[in-house]
Amino acid sequence: MIKVAVFCAAGMSTSLLVKKIKDAAAKKGVELDIAAYSETDMVKHTDVNCVLLGPQIQFLTAKAKQIFDPHNIPVQVINSVDYGMMNGEKVLDTIIKLTNK
């Protein structure tokens, strides 16, 4: 099971993308626990395998790394094209690469 936290400005704009990622994971048989949150909740979610940031909050990458690096949790900004196209399969591929699963 891969546990993923996706953060954006309010936790709402990523909800559709999270659904697409879940659909892609189901098709590939990947066990995935993924949810979207507001960037203000980062410190509450240090029990994940990886963290994705929406492109609109990429300026918070350093803050996210301060929070998650001590827990050995990789942090990555979602590719803006994949985000804009709501490409759940490509983002799932990113998750798999980040977690080596």
Buried (B, 14 or more C-beta within 10 A) or exposed (E): EBBBBBBBBBBEBBEEBBBBBBEBBEEEEBEBEBBBBBBEEBEEBEEBBBBBBBBBBEEBEEBBBEBBEEEEBBBBBBBEEBBEEBBBBBBBBBBBEBBEE
